[in-house]
Every structure is written in structure tokens, then in C-alpha cells.
């Protein structure tokens, strides 16, 4: 009996020691917070009503100037509180001091459309900040406050971050100043919808409204990111937070301070994801890369050896796992620099050198990407009928050159099952250009129907590849 009790006592002590060891392995953030919290700021903004009407517009013409002026004077006393043109709070956010003479980094969306930006320090001092520059595409803003000898953060290297690494955020969620939350890096180079040029750091750090613009620290007390966005169905934290890598943010901040604008690289291609079926049709063992569906006119890609149907697998030595990973890589390259691009063309690897251009403005880019829009009997494996494209249909569909018009689709056929509709342009079949009915028939005659067939179609929304499975 004593031996049994002694065994359990030893086992219990071992468990307690094991728990103590595990407890010691957890990080202590107190030193990190004490060293850095004074360099984190609270940012509040005020703006005026977007209404352009004034009290002079509100008071009608009464035919009595004295009465009209009396009403206007009375209205001016009321309107600053609630009326048009009245000051109002716009947003709350966070930021951090980058230099001792008052350069502050935050998010663009924190200060966007603000008439006044107020920066509050931990010691309760407040400064009206000057907005040096903003970059909506990356959501970075640079502010300047009139102060010296300020506490500053240390800037780290976001590239050296590892998934699973501990990180910590300091900010003002829901207006609670200088709150601290911690977590780990969940993923790197995460692309978000409508955020093509930022390879976000994903974390599970609790980030809420008001944290935006605040710093993300590593365990060395270095800023590795700017907390920018959350994924939420409720408006609150749900375990998915996204930060702008500090390497990217510093580069943007330096450009904004030097020139007031941000220069980004531009390739000039419309890309899409490589599905499993498309990968098989292009002779790839696994689906990866960015499939070039269109090359924009007068773009860097148009002046290179890139072709529609190429699959970009590496850019400057970086692997392109998904199509969304390509724009951030291109955007980080300065204009007029050469980039090494690895592609798969007709199942074979090819290396190209492309001279990168400068990304146009949003409106100009949208206009370029927008389509700029010029018979077979259906007895073919695709089960479609085609005709020549006239100038009107070319303009409507945005077809620059080549292609044929799909006039009819058999619903039960491969094209119909894949979602192809009558009225679209057919540009390529099995990675071969189709510029006429004769070329279509020639390609179909050589078609290998034992594997999925990639076809490129284009409608008013632009081009896209589809994989057709042909039943023998």
C-alpha cells in the first residue's frame, strides 16, 4: 500500500513539474508593453456634414428681407448643433509614433475625409495632426504632430515573421485607450477581396473597431504590422484579424513623405484561378499559379513575351500558389525594373524577363481592364454553334482581335454544362487561338477528348477560362 501511495505521489509531483515547465514557456508581455505603450497614440477625427446646403438655402423667399434675416440668424444658432455643416465625430482609431519629431503612422480609413485629426498621447497631451499623405490602396496614412523628443517604436522585419509566432497589439478598441491583446500569426501573405496590393498578416489577436492603425509587435518589441481589418459577422472580434506588413507600410510612408504619391509595379494582365480541371487540361500535376486570361493593350505584358493561356508560377523567385498572390508581388516592384517570370506554356516551363510598368490610377486602370470591344453546325464535341464576329459584337463583348461568336449551346453538352451561353465570344480551345470558323474546325479535329479541354470565352464582364469535360 505504501508503495502504491509513493508511486502516486511521485506521479503527481511529475505532473506538477510538467505543468510548471509549460507555464514557464508562455511569454510574459509586461516588459514589451512597458517599453512601447507610450509610443502608441489614440486618433480621433471630426468632419463636417456632407450636405452642401446652408441656412441661407433653407429659409424660403418670404418677400420680407427683415423677417428672412431674422430667421437665418436664429437658424445659425441652432445649426452648429445638428444642422448642415455642423461638426461631428467621424471615427476613432489608433496609431504609433515612428520618429521623435512627430511622424505617426495609422490607417487611411481612420483619417479619410476628416477635417481635423486629433492625436492623443498616453501622457494626455493632444495635438492637431497634419495629414502628410494617404494611400487608399494599402490603407496607410502618414501624420505629423508638432512635438519633439517623443517616444518611438522600433521597426522590425515583417518578412522574418513565422506562422505560429506570438504577436501583440496595442490600441484603443471601442475608445478604450491603450488596450493590449495578444495572439499568434495565423497566416502570411493573405489576400483579401478588393485588396489586391497588400499581402496581409493574418492573426488571431483580438482586434476590434478602434484598433485600426495601431501597431502589431513581435516578442522582440518590434513593430511588424499595422492592424487594419477584421473579419466579422457581428461587427466584433471573431478570431480573424489582418495587419499590413510593416516592410510594405514603411516603403509607402517614405514615398508619401518624399513625393506625396505611391508608385507600384504593373504587369497589365487579367488573371484567374487555376482549378483542378484547368490544371489537368494544361498538363499540370497540381493546380497552382495565375492563369493569364487577357493581356491589356499597351501594357507591360503586351510588350513582353507573355501570352494568353500562360500560367505564371513564380514571380522574381517567389512562388505564386494562387492567382490572388500575384498582384502584391508585382505591386512591390518599382516601375521600369525588370522582373523574372516563370510560366507554364503548353505543359512546359518557360522563363521570361518582363519590364514592369507603373500602376495607373484606379479610374484609368478600370477603363483599361474593361472590355474595349470586332458557322459551325453544332456537330462537334463541344456541342456549340458558332459564327464569325462582326464589328458590333466585338465592341459589345470587348474582343480586341480574333475569336468567333457562340450562337447556340446544347444544354446537355460539355459547353452548356460548363456554363457557356450563347452570345459570348470563343477565343481559344485547348490553348490554341480560334480566329475563324476554319481554325475552330481545325482545332476540334485535333482535340484530345480523353482529358478536360480548356476554352477561353469572353462576355461583357471580360474573359475567363473554363474546363470542359467531353464524354466519348
C-alpha positions in Angstrom: 0.0 0.0 0.0 2.8 2.4 0.9 4.5 1.6 -2.4 1.3 2.5 -4.3 0.9 5.7 -2.4 4.6 6.6 -3.0 4.1 5.9 -6.8 1.1 8.2 -7.0 3.0 10.9 -5.0 5.9 10.7 -7.5 3.5 10.8 -10.4 1.7 13.9 -9.0 4.9 15.7 -8.5 6.0 14.9 -12.1 2.7 16.3 -13.4 3.1 19.5 -11.3 6.6 20.0 -12.6 5.4 19.4 -16.1 2.7 22.0 -15.7 5.2 24.4 -14.3 7.5 23.9 -17.2 4.7 24.6 -19.7 3.7 27.7 -17.7 7.2 29.0 -17.9 7.1 28.5 -21.7 4.3 31.1 -22.1 5.6 34.6 -22.9 5.5 37.4 -20.4 4.4 40.6 -22.3 4.8 43.0 -19.4 8.2 44.2 -20.4 7.2 44.6 -24.1 4.2 46.7 -23.1 6.1 48.9 -20.6 8.7 49.7 -23.3 6.2 50.6 -26.0 2.8 51.7 -24.8 3.9 55.4 -24.6 4.6 55.4 -28.4 1.0 54.2 -29.2 -1.5 57.0 -29.8 -5.2 57.4 -29.9 -6.6 59.1 -33.0 -10.0 60.8 -33.3 -11.3 62.8 -36.2 -14.0 65.4 -36.9 -15.6 66.2 -40.1 -18.5 68.3 -41.3 -21.8 67.2 -42.8 -21.5 66.1 -46.4 -24.7 68.2 -47.1 -23.9 71.3 -49.2 -27.0 73.2 -48.0 -26.7 76.1 -45.6 -29.2 78.1 -43.6 -29.4 80.5 -46.4 -30.7 77.7 -48.7 -33.2 76.5 -46.1 -35.0 79.8 -45.4 -37.6 80.4 -48.3 -38.1 83.7 -50.0 -40.8 85.4 -47.9 -40.8 88.7 -49.6 -39.7 90.3 -46.3 -35.9 90.7 -46.1 -36.0 91.7 -42.4 -38.0 88.6 -41.4 -35.8 86.3 -43.6 -32.7 87.7 -42.0 -34.2 87.2 -38.5 -35.0 83.5 -39.3 -31.5 83.0 -40.8 -29.8 84.4 -37.7 -32.0 82.2 -35.4 -31.2 79.2 -37.6 -27.4 79.8 -37.4 -27.6 79.5 -33.7 -29.3 76.1 -34.0 -27.5 74.6 -36.9 -24.0 74.2 -35.4 -25.5 71.7 -33.1 -27.5 69.5 -35.5 -27.8 71.1 -38.9 -25.9 71.1 -42.2 -22.2 72.0 -41.9 -22.2 71.1 -38.2 -19.0 69.4 -36.8 -19.4 65.8 -36.0 -17.2 62.9 -34.8 -16.3 60.7 -37.6 -14.1 57.9 -36.4 -11.8 56.6 -33.7 -8.6 54.7 -34.3 -5.1 54.1 -33.2 -1.6 54.9 -34.5 2.0 54.8 -33.4 4.9 57.3 -33.3 7.6 56.5 -35.9 10.0 59.4 -35.3 10.8 61.5 -32.3 9.9 64.7 -34.2 6.3 63.6 -34.7 5.8 61.3 -37.7 2.8 59.0 -36.9 1.5 56.0 -38.9 -2.1 54.9 -39.0 -4.7 53.6 -41.4 -6.1 55.7 -44.3 -9.6 54.7 -43.3 -9.1 56.2 -39.9 -8.4 59.7 -41.2 -10.2 59.6 -44.6 -12.4 62.7 -45.3 -11.5 64.2 -41.9 -11.5 67.9 -41.5 -9.5 67.7 -38.3 -7.3 64.9 -36.9 -6.6 64.8 -33.2 -3.7 62.7 -31.8 -3.8 61.9 -28.1 -0.7 60.6 -26.3 -0.6 58.4 -23.3 0.5 61.3 -21.1 -2.8 63.0 -22.0 -1.2 65.6 -24.4 -3.2 66.2 -27.5 -2.1 67.5 -30.9 -4.0 68.5 -34.1 -2.1 66.5 -36.7 -1.3 67.4 -40.3 -2.0 64.6 -42.8 1.2 64.3 -44.8 -0.2 61.7 -47.2 -2.5 58.8 -47.6 -2.7 55.7 -49.8 -6.1 54.1 -50.0 -4.9 51.1 -51.9 -2.7 49.9 -49.0 -4.8 51.7 -46.3 -1.7 53.6 -44.9 -1.7 57.2 -43.8 1.2 59.4 -42.5 0.5 62.1 -40.0 2.7 64.8 -38.4 2.3 66.4 -35.0 4.2 69.4 -33.8 6.3 67.9 -31.0 9.8 66.8 -30.2 11.6 64.1 -28.1 8.6 61.8 -28.4 8.7 58.1 -27.5 9.1 56.0 -30.7 8.6 52.3 -31.7 11.3 50.0 -33.0 10.6 48.8 -36.6 11.0 45.1 -37.2 11.1 42.9 -40.3 7.7 41.5 -41.3 9.3 39.1 -43.8 11.0 37.2 -40.9 7.7 36.6 -39.2 6.8 32.9 -38.9 3.3 31.4 -38.7 2.7 30.4 -35.1 4.8 33.2 -33.7 3.5 35.2 -30.8 2.4 38.8 -31.6 0.8 41.6 -29.5 -1.4 44.6 -30.4 -1.8 47.9 -28.5 -4.7 50.1 -29.5 -8.0 51.8 -28.5 -10.8 49.3 -29.2 -14.2 50.9 -28.9 -12.5 54.0 -27.5 -10.8 52.2 -24.6 -7.3 53.8 -24.7 -4.2 51.7 -24.7 -5.7 48.2 -24.5 -3.3 45.2 -25.0 -4.2 41.9 -26.7 -2.1 39.0 -27.8 -2.2 36.0 -30.1 -0.2 34.3 -32.8 0.4 34.7 -36.6 -2.2 32.6 -38.3 -1.0 33.0 -41.9 1.1 35.3 -44.1 0.6 36.9 -47.5 -3.1 36.6 -47.2 -5.1 38.3 -50.0 -8.5 39.9 -49.3 -11.3 40.8 -51.7 -10.7 44.3 -53.2 -7.3 44.5 -51.5 -5.1 43.3 -54.3 -1.8 45.0 -53.4 -1.4 44.1 -49.7 -0.1 40.7 -48.6 -1.8 40.8 -45.2 -0.5 39.2 -42.0 -3.4 37.1 -40.5 -3.5 36.8 -36.7 -5.9 35.7 -34.0 -5.1 38.8 -31.9 -8.4 40.3 -30.6 -8.8 43.4 -32.9 -12.0 45.5 -32.7 -13.2 48.8 -34.1 -10.8 51.4 -32.7 -7.7 49.2 -33.0 -7.3 50.2 -36.7 -4.0 51.8 -37.3 -2.4 50.5 -34.2 0.9 48.5 -34.1 1.4 44.8 -34.1 4.5 43.8 -32.2 6.7 40.7 -32.2 8.2 39.4 -28.9 11.3 41.5 -29.5 9.2 44.6 -29.1 9.4 45.5 -32.8 6.5 46.6 -34.9 5.9 44.1 -37.7 2.5 45.3 -38.9 -0.3 47.8 -38.8 -3.6 46.4 -37.6 -6.1 47.2 -40.4 -9.1 44.9 -40.8 -11.1 42.2 -39.1 -13.4 39.5 -40.5 -16.6 39.6 -38.6 -20.3 38.7 -39.0 -21.2 40.7 -35.8 -19.0 43.8 -36.0 -16.8 42.4 -33.2 -13.8 40.1 -33.0 -14.1 36.6 -34.4 -10.6 35.3 -34.5 -9.6 36.7 -37.9 -7.6 39.9 -37.9 -5.4 41.3 -40.6 -2.4 43.6 -40.4 -0.4 45.4 -43.1 3.2 44.2 -43.1 5.5 46.9 -41.7 8.0 46.5 -44.6 5.3 47.5 -47.1 4.0 50.2 -44.8 7.4 51.8 -44.3 8.1 51.8 -48.0 4.7 53.5 -48.7 5.3 56.0 -45.8 8.7 57.0 -47.3 7.2 57.5 -50.7 4.4 59.6 -49.3 6.9 61.8 -47.4 9.2 62.1 -50.4 6.9 62.6 -53.3 3.3 62.6 -51.9 2.4 59.6 -54.2 3.0 55.9 -54.2 4.5 54.1 -57.2 3.5 50.5 -57.8 4.5 47.9 -60.3 2.0 46.9 -63.0 2.0 43.9 -65.4 -1.2 44.5 -67.3 -2.8 41.1 -67.3 -6.3 39.8 -66.4 -5.8 36.6 -64.4 -7.9 33.9 -62.9 -7.5 30.9 -60.6 -6.2 27.6 -61.9 -8.8 25.0 -61.0 -8.1 21.2 -60.8 -9.8 20.7 -64.2 -7.9 23.6 -65.8 -4.6 22.3 -64.4 -5.3 18.9 -65.9 -6.1 20.4 -69.3 -2.9 22.4 -69.2 -0.8 19.3 -68.3 -0.1 20.3 -64.7 0.1 17.8 -61.9 -1.3 20.2 -59.3 -3.3 23.3 -59.5 -1.3 26.5 -58.8 -0.3 29.8 -60.3 -2.2 32.6 -62.1 -3.7 31.9 -65.5 -3.4 34.8 -67.9 -6.9 35.2 -69.4 -6.3 38.6 -71.1 -3.3 40.9 -71.8 -4.3 44.6 -71.7 -3.4 46.7 -74.7 -0.3 49.0 -74.4 0.6 47.3 -71.1 4.0 45.9 -69.9 2.7 42.4 -70.6 1.7 43.4 -74.2 5.3 44.5 -74.8 6.7 41.2 -73.4 6.7 37.6 -74.5 3.7 36.7 -72.2 0.8 35.1 -73.9 -2.9 34.4 -73.1 -3.0 30.9 -71.7 0.3 31.2 -69.9 0.3 30.1 -66.2 2.5 32.3 -64.0 4.0 30.1 -61.4 6.8 32.2 -60.0 7.5 36.0 -59.9 11.0 37.2 -59.0 11.7 33.8 -57.5 8.5 33.8 -55.3 6.1 31.0 -55.9 2.6 32.0 -56.9 0.3 29.5 -55.2 -3.0 31.2 -56.1 -3.8 33.9 -58.6 -4.5 36.4 -55.7 -0.9 36.2 -54.7 0.4 37.7 -57.9 -0.7 41.4 -57.6 1.0 42.1 -54.3 4.3 40.7 -55.7 4.0 42.8 -58.8 3.0 45.9 -56.8 6.2 45.8 -54.7 8.4 46.2 -57.8 9.2 49.7 -58.9 8.3 50.9 -62.4 10.8 50.3 -65.1 12.5 47.5 -63.3 12.9 44.0 -64.8 11.2 41.0 -63.2 11.9 37.3 -63.8 8.6 35.5 -64.5 8.4 31.7 -64.6 5.4 30.3 -66.6 4.0 27.0 -67.9 3.1 27.2 -71.6 1.7 24.2 -73.3 2.8 22.0 -70.4 6.4 23.1 -70.5 8.2 25.5 -68.1 9.4 28.8 -69.6 11.4 31.7 -68.1 10.7 35.3 -69.2 12.0 38.7 -68.3 9.4 41.4 -68.2 9.9 45.2 -67.8 7.4 46.2 -65.2 5.4 49.4 -65.7 3.8 51.8 -63.2 0.3 51.0 -62.0 -2.2 53.5 -63.5 -4.8 55.3 -61.3 -7.9 53.5 -60.3 -10.1 55.1 -62.9 -7.6 54.6 -65.7 -7.0 51.0 -64.7 -10.7 50.2 -64.6 -11.1 51.7 -68.0 -8.2 49.6 -69.4 -9.5 46.4 -67.8 -13.0 47.0 -69.1 -13.7 45.2 -72.4 -12.9 47.5 -75.3 -14.9 45.8 -77.7 -14.7 43.1 -83.7 -21.0 28.9 -88.9 -20.4 25.8 -87.5 -23.5 23.5 -87.3 -23.0 22.3 -83.7 -21.9 18.8 -84.7 -18.7 19.0 -82.7 -17.5 17.6 -79.3 -18.3 21.0 -77.5 -21.9 20.9 -78.8 -22.0 24.5 -79.8 -22.8 26.5 -82.9 -20.5 29.4 -83.9 -20.4 32.2 -86.4 -18.0 35.0 -87.4 -17.8 38.0 -85.1 -18.9 41.3 -86.6 -17.7 44.8 -85.5 -20.8 45.4 -83.4 -20.4 42.2 -81.4 -16.6 42.9 -81.0 -17.4 46.3 -79.5 -20.1 44.9 -77.3 -18.0 42.0 -76.0 -14.7 43.8 -75.8 -12.8 41.5 -78.2 -9.7 43.2 -79.4 -8.9 40.6 -82.1 -9.7 37.1 -83.2 -12.4 34.9 -81.8 -15.7 33.6 -83.0 -19.3 34.1 -81.8 -21.1 31.3 -79.9 -24.6 31.4 -81.4 -26.2 28.3 -79.8 -25.3 25.9 -77.0 -26.8 22.5 -76.4 -27.7 22.4 -72.7 -26.7 18.8 -72.2 -23.4 19.3 -74.0 -20.0 19.9 -72.4 -20.1 23.7 -73.1 -23.6 24.0 -71.7 -22.7 22.0 -68.5 -19.7 24.3 -68.0 -21.9 27.4 -68.1 -21.2 28.7 -71.6 -24.1 30.7 -73.0 -25.0 31.9 -76.5 -23.7 35.4 -77.3 -20.2 35.0 -75.8 -17.0 35.1 -77.9 -14.9 32.0 -78.1 -11.2 32.9 -78.2 -9.2 29.7 -77.5 -9.8 26.0 -77.5 -7.2 23.6 -75.9 -4.8 26.6 -75.7 -5.0 27.3 -79.4 -6.2 30.6 -80.8 -9.5 30.5 -82.6 -9.8 33.4 -85.1 -12.2 31.9 -87.6 -14.7 29.1 -88.2 -12.0 27.3 -90.2 -9.5 27.5 -87.3 -12.2 26.3 -84.9 -12.8 23.2 -87.1 -9.1 22.6 -87.4 -8.6 22.7 -83.6 -11.6 20.5 -83.0 -10.3 17.9 -85.5 -7.1 17.5 -83.4 -8.8 17.6 -80.0 -7.8 15.1 -77.3 -11.2 14.3 -75.8 -9.8 11.9 -73.2 -8.9 14.9 -70.9 -10.6 18.1 -69.9 -10.4 20.8 -72.6 -9.6 24.4 -71.6 -11.6 27.0 -73.5 -11.3 30.8 -73.2 -14.6 32.8 -73.6 -15.4 36.4 -73.2 -18.6 38.3 -72.4 -19.3 41.9 -71.3 -17.6 41.3 -68.0 -14.3 40.2 -69.5 -12.5 36.9 -70.4 -12.3 33.7 -68.5 -11.1 30.1 -68.9 -13.4 27.1 -68.4 -12.6 23.4 -68.3 -14.9 21.3 -70.4 -15.2 17.5 -69.8 -16.0 15.7 -73.1 -17.9 12.4 -72.9 -16.8 9.9 -75.5 
